[in-house]
Amino acid sequence: MAGLSPSEISLLEKGMRTPKIDTLQRLAAALDVTVGYLLGEEHKDLSMPQALARQSFKVFLQHNPLPQEEHDYLQRVSLLSSAPQTVQGWKDFRANVDELARHGVFLSSKPS
């Protein structure tokens, strides 16, 4: 994962090695979270599933700019317990919503 050996990851987890910035960036990218999350600066008051949903949404937004209405809708979805927990999950969710909308199945007043 992130170009690190299992032994390197173990040393980081045990606090026996302090990661360099580039290592943190690679780990964050591999886990679909931000470096701030890895450092305990973000979402530390949330459960792991909730934090992963919000973190992966944040990373998803960095690479997928959205119109404000869609951003706001997905932001509300990120607060749900069933929200995607990976960037790929957000991509798939957005594709499904778009597909439903193309077929007229999705309501214009999206659920909150």
Backbone as XML, in Angstrom:
<?xml version="1.0"?>
<chain id="A" units="angstrom">
  <residue number="1" name="MET">
    <atom name="N" x="0.841" y="-1.173" z="0.000"/>
    <atom name="CA" x="0.000" y="0.000" z="0.000"/>
    <atom name="C" x="0.890" y="1.240" z="0.000"/>
  </residue>
  <residue number="2" name="ALA">
    <atom name="N" x="0.594" y="2.155" z="-0.856"/>
    <atom name="CA" x="1.300" y="3.443" z="-0.938"/>
    <atom name="C" x="2.802" y="3.277" z="-1.114"/>
  </residue>
  <residue number="3" name="GLY">
    <atom name="N" x="3.231" y="2.135" z="-1.625"/>
    <atom name="CA" x="4.647" y="1.908" z="-1.835"/>
    <atom name="C" x="5.411" y="1.628" z="-0.551"/>
  </residue>
  <residue number="4" name="LEU">
    <atom name="N" x="4.703" y="1.273" z="0.506"/>
    <atom name="CA" x="5.344" y="0.968" z="1.784"/>
    <atom name="C" x="5.264" y="-0.524" z="2.058"/>
  </residue>
  <residue number="5" name="SER">
    <atom name="N" x="6.310" y="-1.048" z="2.642"/>
    <atom name="CA" x="6.305" y="-2.465" z="2.995"/>
    <atom name="C" x="5.463" y="-2.668" z="4.253"/>
  </residue>
  <residue number="6" name="PRO">
    <atom name="N" x="4.987" y="-3.879" z="4.464"/>
    <atom name="CA" x="4.237" y="-4.156" z="5.698"/>
    <atom name="C" x="5.031" y="-3.809" z="6.959"/>
  </residue>
  <residue number="7" name="SER">
    <atom name="N" x="6.337" y="-4.034" z="6.935"/>
    <atom name="CA" x="7.137" y="-3.712" z="8.121"/>
    <atom name="C" x="7.207" y="-2.198" z="8.350"/>
  </residue>
  <residue number="8" name="GLU">
    <atom name="N" x="7.294" y="-1.415" z="7.268"/>
    <atom name="CA" x="7.297" y="0.044" z="7.418"/>
    <atom name="C" x="5.975" y="0.530" z="8.000"/>
  </residue>
  <residue number="9" name="ILE">
    <atom name="N" x="4.877" y="-0.032" z="7.507"/>
    <atom name="CA" x="3.556" y="0.348" z="8.020"/>
    <atom name="C" x="3.444" y="-0.013" z="9.491"/>
  </residue>
  <residue number="10" name="SER">
    <atom name="N" x="3.939" y="-1.175" z="9.867"/>
    <atom name="CA" x="3.910" y="-1.605" z="11.264"/>
    <atom name="C" x="4.686" y="-0.638" z="12.157"/>
  </residue>
  <residue number="11" name="LEU">
    <atom name="N" x="5.852" y="-0.200" z="11.703"/>
    <atom name="CA" x="6.646" y="0.752" z="12.482"/>
    <atom name="C" x="5.909" y="2.075" z="12.654"/>
  </residue>
  <residue number="12" name="LEU">
    <atom name="N" x="5.219" y="2.519" z="11.605"/>
    <atom name="CA" x="4.442" y="3.758" z="11.696"/>
    <atom name="C" x="3.288" y="3.597" z="12.673"/>
  </residue>
  <residue number="13" name="GLU">
    <atom name="N" x="2.573" y="2.468" z="12.577"/>
    <atom name="CA" x="1.434" y="2.216" z="13.456"/>
    <atom name="C" x="1.848" y="2.155" z="14.927"/>
  </residue>
  <residue number="14" name="LYS">
    <atom name="N" x="3.006" y="1.603" z="15.188"/>
    <atom name="CA" x="3.488" y="1.463" z="16.563"/>
    <atom name="C" x="4.146" y="2.733" z="17.085"/>
  </residue>
  <residue number="15" name="GLY">
    <atom name="N" x="4.268" y="3.737" z="16.221"/>
    <atom name="CA" x="4.895" y="4.981" z="16.637"/>
    <atom name="C" x="6.397" y="4.893" z="16.758"/>
  </residue>
  <residue number="16" name="MET">
    <atom name="N" x="6.980" y="3.888" z="16.135"/>
    <atom name="CA" x="8.428" y="3.703" z="16.210"/>
    <atom name="C" x="9.151" y="4.453" z="15.092"/>
  </residue>
  <residue number="17" name="ARG">
    <atom name="N" x="8.391" y="5.002" z="14.169"/>
    <atom name="CA" x="8.970" y="5.774" z="13.075"/>
    <atom name="C" x="8.025" y="6.938" z="12.782"/>
  </residue>
  <residue number="18" name="THR">
    <atom name="N" x="8.595" y="8.096" z="12.557"/>
    <atom name="CA" x="7.815" y="9.270" z="12.192"/>
    <atom name="C" x="7.829" y="9.385" z="10.667"/>
  </residue>
  <residue number="19" name="PRO">
    <atom name="N" x="6.652" y="9.404" z="10.053"/>
    <atom name="CA" x="6.620" y="9.456" z="8.585"/>
    <atom name="C" x="7.009" y="10.819" z="8.042"/>
  </residue>
  <residue number="20" name="LYS">
    <atom name="N" x="7.622" y="10.808" z="6.879"/>
    <atom name="CA" x="7.922" y="12.041" z="6.156"/>
    <atom name="C" x="6.628" y="12.525" z="5.504"/>
  </residue>
  <residue number="21" name="ILE">
    <atom name="N" x="6.615" y="13.781" z="5.104"/>
    <atom name="CA" x="5.427" y="14.370" z="4.488"/>
    <atom name="C" x="5.005" y="13.579" z="3.254"/>
  </residue>
  <residue number="22" name="ASP">
    <atom name="N" x="5.959" y="13.207" z="2.403"/>
    <atom name="CA" x="5.587" y="12.482" z="1.182"/>
    <atom name="C" x="4.994" y="11.110" z="1.519"/>
  </residue>
  <residue number="23" name="THR">
    <atom name="N" x="5.444" y="10.506" z="2.616"/>
    <atom name="CA" x="4.878" y="9.224" z="3.046"/>
    <atom name="C" x="3.437" y="9.420" z="3.503"/>
  </residue>
  <residue number="24" name="LEU">
    <atom name="N" x="3.189" y="10.472" z="4.276"/>
    <atom name="CA" x="1.820" y="10.781" z="4.703"/>
    <atom name="C" x="0.915" y="11.034" z="3.506"/>
  </residue>
  <residue number="25" name="GLN">
    <atom name="N" x="1.428" y="11.752" z="2.516"/>
    <atom name="CA" x="0.636" y="12.047" z="1.323"/>
    <atom name="C" x="0.287" y="10.770" z="0.562"/>
  </residue>
  <residue number="26" name="ARG">
    <atom name="N" x="1.246" y="9.861" z="0.448"/>
    <atom name="CA" x="0.984" y="8.590" z="-0.252"/>
    <atom name="C" x="-0.009" y="7.731" z="0.525"/>
  </residue>
  <residue number="27" name="LEU">
    <atom name="N" x="0.143" y="7.687" z="1.833"/>
    <atom name="CA" x="-0.798" y="6.922" z="2.661"/>
    <atom name="C" x="-2.206" y="7.504" z="2.557"/>
  </residue>
  <residue number="28" name="ALA">
    <atom name="N" x="-2.307" y="8.820" z="2.647"/>
    <atom name="CA" x="-3.610" y="9.474" z="2.561"/>
    <atom name="C" x="-4.268" y="9.177" z="1.212"/>
  </residue>
  <residue number="29" name="ALA">
    <atom name="N" x="-3.502" y="9.252" z="0.135"/>
    <atom name="CA" x="-4.049" y="8.968" z="-1.194"/>
    <atom name="C" x="-4.509" y="7.515" z="-1.299"/>
  </residue>
  <residue number="30" name="ALA">
    <atom name="N" x="-3.740" y="6.604" z="-0.744"/>
    <atom name="CA" x="-4.101" y="5.180" z="-0.810"/>
    <atom name="C" x="-5.345" y="4.873" z="0.008"/>
  </residue>
  <residue number="31" name="LEU">
    <atom name="N" x="-5.577" y="5.646" z="1.077"/>
    <atom name="CA" x="-6.711" y="5.391" z="1.967"/>
    <atom name="C" x="-7.922" y="6.275" z="1.671"/>
  </residue>
  <residue number="32" name="ASP">
    <atom name="N" x="-7.829" y="7.138" z="0.654"/>
    <atom name="CA" x="-8.917" y="8.062" z="0.310"/>
    <atom name="C" x="-9.254" y="9.006" z="1.461"/>
  </residue>
  <residue number="33" name="VAL">
    <atom name="N" x="-8.233" y="9.483" z="2.144"/>
    <atom name="CA" x="-8.416" y="10.455" z="3.221"/>
    <atom name="C" x="-7.409" y="11.584" z="3.030"/>
  </residue>
  <residue number="34" name="THR">
    <atom name="N" x="-7.510" y="12.598" z="3.874"/>
    <atom name="CA" x="-6.561" y="13.702" z="3.811"/>
    <atom name="C" x="-5.432" y="13.473" z="4.812"/>
  </residue>
  <residue number="35" name="VAL">
    <atom name="N" x="-4.339" y="14.178" z="4.611"/>
    <atom name="CA" x="-3.226" y="14.117" z="5.561"/>
    <atom name="C" x="-3.702" y="14.621" z="6.925"/>
  </residue>
  <residue number="36" name="GLY">
    <atom name="N" x="-4.542" y="15.637" z="6.919"/>
    <atom name="CA" x="-5.092" y="16.156" z="8.171"/>
    <atom name="C" x="-5.820" y="15.089" z="8.967"/>
  </residue>
  <residue number="37" name="TYR">
    <atom name="N" x="-6.528" y="14.214" z="8.280"/>
    <atom name="CA" x="-7.223" y="13.123" z="8.964"/>
    <atom name="C" x="-6.212" y="12.162" z="9.586"/>
  </residue>
  <residue number="38" name="LEU">
    <atom name="N" x="-5.173" y="11.811" z="8.837"/>
    <atom name="CA" x="-4.150" y="10.906" z="9.370"/>
    <atom name="C" x="-3.472" y="11.489" z="10.611"/>
  </residue>
  <residue number="39" name="LEU">
    <atom name="N" x="-3.350" y="12.806" z="10.649"/>
    <atom name="CA" x="-2.705" y="13.463" z="11.783"/>
    <atom name="C" x="-3.672" y="13.706" z="12.940"/>
  </residue>
  <residue number="40" name="GLY">
    <atom name="N" x="-4.925" y="13.292" z="12.776"/>
    <atom name="CA" x="-5.906" y="13.464" z="13.842"/>
    <atom name="C" x="-6.472" y="14.861" z="13.945"/>
  </residue>
  <residue number="41" name="GLU">
    <atom name="N" x="-6.347" y="15.641" z="12.860"/>
    <atom name="CA" x="-6.824" y="17.023" z="12.870"/>
    <atom name="C" x="-8.257" y="17.166" z="12.381"/>
  </residue>
  <residue number="42" name="GLU">
    <atom name="N" x="-8.802" y="16.129" z="11.756"/>
    <atom name="CA" x="-10.139" y="16.215" z="11.180"/>
    <atom name="C" x="-10.980" y="15.008" z="11.587"/>
  </residue>
  <residue number="43" name="HIS">
    <atom name="N" x="-12.236" y="15.260" z="11.886"/>
    <atom name="CA" x="-13.240" y="14.218" z="12.135"/>
    <atom name="C" x="-12.876" y="13.253" z="13.256"/>
  </residue>
  <residue number="44" name="LYS">
    <atom name="N" x="-12.112" y="13.702" z="14.219"/>
    <atom name="CA" x="-11.718" y="12.797" z="15.297"/>
    <atom name="C" x="-12.869" y="12.476" z="16.237"/>
  </residue>
  <residue number="45" name="ASP">
    <atom name="N" x="-13.947" y="13.249" z="16.156"/>
    <atom name="CA" x="-15.105" y="13.010" z="17.007"/>
    <atom name="C" x="-16.126" y="12.056" z="16.372"/>
  </residue>
  <residue number="46" name="LEU">
    <atom name="N" x="-15.844" y="11.577" z="15.165"/>
    <atom name="CA" x="-16.770" y="10.713" z="14.439"/>
    <atom name="C" x="-16.341" y="9.255" z="14.504"/>
  </residue>
  <residue number="47" name="SER">
    <atom name="N" x="-17.309" y="8.375" z="14.282"/>
    <atom name="CA" x="-16.975" y="6.952" z="14.156"/>
    <atom name="C" x="-16.188" y="6.759" z="12.866"/>
  </residue>
  <residue number="48" name="MET">
    <atom name="N" x="-15.486" y="5.655" z="12.770"/>
    <atom name="CA" x="-14.676" y="5.380" z="11.580"/>
    <atom name="C" x="-15.513" y="5.414" z="10.297"/>
  </residue>
  <residue number="49" name="PRO">
    <atom name="N" x="-16.684" y="4.733" z="10.221"/>
    <atom name="CA" x="-17.471" y="4.798" z="8.976"/>
    <atom name="C" x="-17.893" y="6.221" z="8.619"/>
  </residue>
  <residue number="50" name="GLN">
    <atom name="N" x="-18.305" y="7.007" z="9.616"/>
    <atom name="CA" x="-18.710" y="8.388" z="9.339"/>
    <atom name="C" x="-17.516" y="9.209" z="8.849"/>
  </residue>
  <residue number="51" name="ALA">
    <atom name="N" x="-16.387" y="9.043" z="9.503"/>
    <atom name="CA" x="-15.193" y="9.790" z="9.121"/>
    <atom name="C" x="-14.740" y="9.410" z="7.718"/>
  </residue>
  <residue number="52" name="LEU">
    <atom name="N" x="-14.773" y="8.122" z="7.399"/>
    <atom name="CA" x="-14.360" y="7.691" z="6.059"/>
    <atom name="C" x="-15.292" y="8.227" z="4.987"/>
  </residue>
  <residue number="53" name="ALA">
    <atom name="N" x="-16.589" y="8.267" z="5.277"/>
    <atom name="CA" x="-17.544" y="8.816" z="4.307"/>
    <atom name="C" x="-17.226" y="10.280" z="4.030"/>
  </residue>
  <residue number="54" name="ARG">
    <atom name="N" x="-16.994" y="11.037" z="5.064"/>
    <atom name="CA" x="-16.726" y="12.470" z="4.881"/>
    <atom name="C" x="-15.356" y="12.719" z="4.268"/>
  </residue>
  <residue number="55" name="GLN">
    <atom name="N" x="-14.381" y="11.927" z="4.682"/>
    <atom name="CA" x="-13.039" y="12.084" z="4.125"/>
    <atom name="C" x="-13.006" y="11.711" z="2.647"/>
  </residue>
  <residue number="56" name="SER">
    <atom name="N" x="-13.610" y="10.583" z="2.307"/>
    <atom name="CA" x="-13.584" y="10.165" z="0.900"/>
    <atom name="C" x="-14.375" y="11.149" z="0.039"/>
  </residue>
  <residue number="57" name="PHE">
    <atom name="N" x="-15.435" y="11.741" z="0.594"/>
    <atom name="CA" x="-16.183" y="12.764" z="-0.140"/>
    <atom name="C" x="-15.296" y="13.985" z="-0.382"/>
  </residue>
  <residue number="58" name="LYS">
    <atom name="N" x="-14.540" y="14.372" z="0.640"/>
    <atom name="CA" x="-13.635" y="15.520" z="0.509"/>
    <atom name="C" x="-12.588" y="15.265" z="-0.582"/>
  </residue>
  <residue number="59" name="VAL">
    <atom name="N" x="-12.017" y="14.070" z="-0.580"/>
    <atom name="CA" x="-11.018" y="13.719" z="-1.596"/>
    <atom name="C" x="-11.687" y="13.638" z="-2.976"/>
  </residue>
  <residue number="60" name="PHE">
    <atom name="N" x="-12.881" y="13.075" z="-3.048"/>
    <atom name="CA" x="-13.637" y="13.004" z="-4.298"/>
    <atom name="C" x="-13.818" y="14.408" z="-4.885"/>
  </residue>
  <residue number="61" name="LEU">
    <atom name="N" x="-14.179" y="15.371" z="-4.040"/>
    <atom name="CA" x="-14.402" y="16.743" z="-4.508"/>
    <atom name="C" x="-13.132" y="17.393" z="-5.043"/>
  </residue>
  <residue number="62" name="GLN">
    <atom name="N" x="-11.981" y="17.009" z="-4.505"/>
    <atom name="CA" x="-10.723" y="17.595" z="-4.970"/>
    <atom name="C" x="-10.474" y="17.287" z="-6.446"/>
  </residue>
  <residue number="63" name="HIS">
    <atom name="N" x="-10.989" y="16.161" z="-6.914"/>
    <atom name="CA" x="-10.747" y="15.737" z="-8.293"/>
    <atom name="C" x="-11.990" y="15.792" z="-9.168"/>
  </residue>
  <residue number="64" name="ASN">
    <atom name="N" x="-13.124" y="16.137" z="-8.583"/>
    <atom name="CA" x="-14.398" y="16.145" z="-9.312"/>
    <atom name="C" x="-15.213" y="17.373" z="-8.929"/>
  </residue>
  <residue number="65" name="PRO">
    <atom name="N" x="-14.880" y="18.531" z="-9.500"/>
    <atom name="CA" x="-15.662" y="19.726" z="-9.182"/>
    <atom name="C" x="-17.125" y="19.513" z="-9.586"/>
  </residue>
  <residue number="66" name="LEU">
    <atom name="N" x="-18.038" y="19.985" z="-8.749"/>
    <atom name="CA" x="-19.463" y="19.777" z="-8.982"/>
    <atom name="C" x="-20.205" y="21.103" z="-9.002"/>
  </residue>
  <residue number="67" name="PRO">
    <atom name="N" x="-21.322" y="21.148" z="-9.725"/>
    <atom name="CA" x="-22.198" y="22.319" z="-9.601"/>
    <atom name="C" x="-22.668" y="22.427" z="-8.150"/>
  </residue>
  <residue number="68" name="GLN">
    <atom name="N" x="-22.945" y="23.630" z="-7.684"/>
    <atom name="CA" x="-23.276" y="23.853" z="-6.271"/>
    <atom name="C" x="-24.443" y="22.991" z="-5.793"/>
  </residue>
  <residue number="69" name="GLU">
    <atom name="N" x="-25.496" y="22.875" z="-6.598"/>
    <atom name="CA" x="-26.663" y="22.087" z="-6.175"/>
    <atom name="C" x="-26.279" y="20.622" z="-5.953"/>
  </residue>
  <residue number="70" name="GLU">
    <atom name="N" x="-25.491" y="20.072" z="-6.857"/>
    <atom name="CA" x="-25.075" y="18.683" z="-6.719"/>
    <atom name="C" x="-24.114" y="18.524" z="-5.527"/>
  </residue>
  <residue number="71" name="HIS">
    <atom name="N" x="-23.229" y="19.480" z="-5.359"/>
    <atom name="CA" x="-22.316" y="19.470" z="-4.214"/>
    <atom name="C" x="-23.113" y="19.435" z="-2.909"/>
  </residue>
  <residue number="72" name="ASP">
    <atom name="N" x="-24.106" y="20.316" z="-2.804"/>
    <atom name="CA" x="-24.900" y="20.397" z="-1.585"/>
    <atom name="C" x="-25.655" y="19.094" z="-1.322"/>
  </residue>
  <residue number="73" name="TYR">
    <atom name="N" x="-26.188" y="18.510" z="-2.376"/>
    <atom name="CA" x="-26.911" y="17.244" z="-2.229"/>
    <atom name="C" x="-25.971" y="16.136" z="-1.734"/>
  </residue>
  <residue number="74" name="LEU">
    <atom name="N" x="-24.827" y="16.001" z="-2.394"/>
    <atom name="CA" x="-23.883" y="14.958" z="-1.995"/>
    <atom name="C" x="-23.317" y="15.220" z="-0.602"/>
  </residue>
  <residue number="75" name="GLN">
    <atom name="N" x="-23.183" y="16.473" z="-0.243"/>
    <atom name="CA" x="-22.734" y="16.817" z="1.107"/>
    <atom name="C" x="-23.728" y="16.276" z="2.131"/>
  </residue>
  <residue number="76" name="ARG">
    <atom name="N" x="-25.030" y="16.425" z="1.842"/>
    <atom name="CA" x="-26.050" y="15.886" z="2.755"/>
    <atom name="C" x="-25.980" y="14.365" z="2.800"/>
  </residue>
  <residue number="77" name="VAL">
    <atom name="N" x="-25.744" y="13.737" z="1.648"/>
    <atom name="CA" x="-25.616" y="12.279" z="1.612"/>
    <atom name="C" x="-24.430" y="11.833" z="2.467"/>
  </residue>
  <residue number="78" name="SER">
    <atom name="N" x="-23.350" y="12.611" z="2.461"/>
    <atom name="CA" x="-22.149" y="12.231" z="3.216"/>
    <atom name="C" x="-22.409" y="12.153" z="4.721"/>
  </residue>
  <residue number="79" name="LEU">
    <atom name="N" x="-23.492" y="12.738" z="5.180"/>
    <atom name="CA" x="-23.839" y="12.720" z="6.597"/>
    <atom name="C" x="-24.636" y="11.475" z="6.994"/>
  </residue>
  <residue number="80" name="LEU">
    <atom name="N" x="-25.103" y="10.728" z="6.004"/>
    <atom name="CA" x="-25.910" y="9.537" z="6.276"/>
    <atom name="C" x="-25.038" y="8.343" z="6.637"/>
  </residue>
  <residue number="81" name="SER">
    <atom name="N" x="-25.586" y="7.445" z="7.416"/>
    <atom name="CA" x="-24.820" y="6.252" z="7.801"/>
    <atom name="C" x="-24.549" y="5.338" z="6.611"/>
  </residue>
  <residue number="82" name="SER">
    <atom name="N" x="-25.335" y="5.460" z="5.561"/>
    <atom name="CA" x="-25.157" y="4.618" z="4.371"/>
    <atom name="C" x="-24.311" y="5.285" z="3.283"/>
  </residue>
  <residue number="83" name="ALA">
    <atom name="N" x="-23.679" y="6.397" z="3.589"/>
    <atom name="CA" x="-22.872" y="7.128" z="2.600"/>
    <atom name="C" x="-21.675" y="6.289" z="2.155"/>
  </residue>
  <residue number="84" name="PRO">
    <atom name="N" x="-21.265" y="6.458" z="0.893"/>
    <atom name="CA" x="-20.057" y="5.757" z="0.419"/>
    <atom name="C" x="-18.851" y="6.100" z="1.293"/>
  </residue>
  <residue number="85" name="GLN">
    <atom name="N" x="-17.937" y="5.142" z="1.407"/>
    <atom name="CA" x="-16.760" y="5.344" z="2.257"/>
    <atom name="C" x="-15.453" y="5.365" z="1.474"/>
  </residue>
  <residue number="86" name="THR">
    <atom name="N" x="-15.557" y="5.371" z="0.135"/>
    <atom name="CA" x="-14.364" y="5.451" z="-0.708"/>
    <atom name="C" x="-14.626" y="6.427" z="-1.844"/>
  </residue>
  <residue number="87" name="VAL">
    <atom name="N" x="-13.559" y="6.913" z="-2.453"/>
    <atom name="CA" x="-13.703" y="7.791" z="-3.617"/>
    <atom name="C" x="-14.427" y="7.047" z="-4.738"/>
  </residue>
  <residue number="88" name="GLN">
    <atom name="N" x="-14.063" y="5.779" z="-4.956"/>
    <atom name="CA" x="-14.737" y="4.999" z="-5.992"/>
    <atom name="C" x="-16.224" y="4.853" z="-5.675"/>
  </residue>
  <residue number="89" name="GLY">
    <atom name="N" x="-16.544" y="4.693" z="-4.410"/>
    <atom name="CA" x="-17.941" y="4.613" z="-3.999"/>
    <atom name="C" x="-18.703" y="5.881" z="-4.345"/>
  </residue>
  <residue number="90" name="TRP">
    <atom name="N" x="-18.073" y="7.037" z="-4.152"/>
    <atom name="CA" x="-18.709" y="8.312" z="-4.509"/>
    <atom name="C" x="-18.865" y="8.436" z="-6.024"/>
  </residue>
  <residue number="91" name="LYS">
    <atom name="N" x="-17.870" y="7.989" z="-6.767"/>
    <atom name="CA" x="-17.978" y="8.025" z="-8.231"/>
    <atom name="C" x="-19.142" y="7.159" z="-8.696"/>
  </residue>
  <residue number="92" name="ASP">
    <atom name="N" x="-19.246" y="5.956" z="-8.134"/>
    <atom name="CA" x="-20.335" y="5.047" z="-8.494"/>
    <atom name="C" x="-21.692" y="5.617" z="-8.094"/>
  </residue>
  <residue number="93" name="PHE">
    <atom name="N" x="-21.766" y="6.193" z="-6.895"/>
    <atom name="CA" x="-23.018" y="6.782" z="-6.422"/>
    <atom name="C" x="-23.458" y="7.909" z="-7.351"/>
  </residue>
  <residue number="94" name="ARG">
    <atom name="N" x="-22.518" y="8.780" z="-7.701"/>
    <atom name="CA" x="-22.854" y="9.893" z="-8.589"/>
    <atom name="C" x="-23.302" y="9.387" z="-9.958"/>
  </residue>
  <residue number="95" name="ALA">
    <atom name="N" x="-22.646" y="8.372" z="-10.476"/>
    <atom name="CA" x="-23.043" y="7.799" z="-11.768"/>
    <atom name="C" x="-24.453" y="7.218" z="-11.687"/>
  </residue>
  <residue number="96" name="ASN">
    <atom name="N" x="-24.782" y="6.573" z="-10.582"/>
    <atom name="CA" x="-26.127" y="6.014" z="-10.422"/>
    <atom name="C" x="-27.187" y="7.109" z="-10.355"/>
  </residue>
  <residue number="97" name="VAL">
    <atom name="N" x="-26.901" y="8.170" z="-9.615"/>
    <atom name="CA" x="-27.836" y="9.292" z="-9.519"/>
    <atom name="C" x="-28.033" y="9.922" z="-10.899"/>
  </residue>
  <residue number="98" name="ASP">
    <atom name="N" x="-26.931" y="10.107" z="-11.630"/>
    <atom name="CA" x="-27.020" y="10.680" z="-12.979"/>
    <atom name="C" x="-27.841" y="9.790" z="-13.905"/>
  </residue>
  <residue number="99" name="GLU">
    <atom name="N" x="-27.635" y="8.485" z="-13.809"/>
    <atom name="CA" x="-28.373" y="7.545" z="-14.661"/>
    <atom name="C" x="-29.864" y="7.589" z="-14.345"/>
  </residue>
  <residue number="100" name="LEU">
    <atom name="N" x="-30.211" y="7.615" z="-13.080"/>
    <atom name="CA" x="-31.622" y="7.713" z="-12.694"/>
    <atom name="C" x="-32.240" y="9.013" z="-13.211"/>
  </residue>
  <residue number="101" name="ALA">
    <atom name="N" x="-31.504" y="10.097" z="-13.098"/>
    <atom name="CA" x="-32.003" y="11.388" z="-13.564"/>
    <atom name="C" x="-32.238" y="11.380" z="-15.076"/>
  </residue>
  <residue number="102" name="ARG">
    <atom name="N" x="-31.354" y="10.726" z="-15.823"/>
    <atom name="CA" x="-31.524" y="10.639" z="-17.276"/>
    <atom name="C" x="-32.797" y="9.883" z="-17.660"/>
  </residue>
  <residue number="103" name="HIS">
    <atom name="N" x="-33.194" y="8.965" z="-16.812"/>
    <atom name="CA" x="-34.404" y="8.171" z="-17.064"/>
    <atom name="C" x="-35.628" y="8.763" z="-16.373"/>
  </residue>
  <residue number="104" name="GLY">
    <atom name="N" x="-35.472" y="9.926" z="-15.792"/>
    <atom name="CA" x="-36.591" y="10.598" z="-15.167"/>
    <atom name="C" x="-37.065" y="9.939" z="-13.875"/>
  </residue>
  <residue number="105" name="VAL">
    <atom name="N" x="-36.263" y="9.056" z="-13.319"/>
    <atom name="CA" x="-36.664" y="8.334" z="-12.108"/>
    <atom name="C" x="-36.364" y="9.173" z="-10.873"/>
  </residue>
  <residue number="106" name="PHE">
    <atom name="N" x="-35.291" y="9.932" z="-10.933"/>
    <atom name="CA" x="-34.859" y="10.701" z="-9.780"/>
    <atom name="C" x="-35.697" y="11.957" z="-9.654"/>
  </residue>
  <residue number="107" name="LEU">
    <atom name="N" x="-36.188" y="12.218" z="-8.460"/>
    <atom name="CA" x="-37.023" y="13.392" z="-8.234"/>
    <atom name="C" x="-36.178" y="14.664" z="-8.265"/>
  </residue>
  <residue number="108" name="SER">
    <atom name="N" x="-36.774" y="15.736" z="-8.759"/>
    <atom name="CA" x="-36.039" y="17.005" z="-8.785"/>
    <atom name="C" x="-35.812" y="17.535" z="-7.380"/>
  </residue>
  <residue number="109" name="SER">
    <atom name="N" x="-36.705" y="17.224" z="-6.464"/>
    <atom name="CA" x="-36.489" y="17.612" z="-5.071"/>
    <atom name="C" x="-35.780" y="16.470" z="-4.368"/>
  </residue>
  <residue number="110" name="LYS">
    <atom name="N" x="-34.478" y="16.471" z="-4.478"/>
    <atom name="CA" x="-33.659" y="15.389" z="-3.950"/>
    <atom name="C" x="-33.822" y="15.291" z="-2.445"/>
  </residue>
  <residue number="111" name="PRO">
    <atom name="N" x="-33.791" y="14.080" z="-1.903"/>
    <atom name="CA" x="-33.992" y="13.908" z="-0.470"/>
    <atom name="C" x="-32.910" y="14.591" z="0.350"/>
  </residue>
  <residue number="112" name="SER">
    <atom name="N" x="-33.269" y="15.043" z="1.549"/>
    <atom name="CA" x="-32.282" y="15.691" z="2.410"/>
    <atom name="C" x="-31.890" y="14.803" z="3.548"/>
  </residue>
</chain>
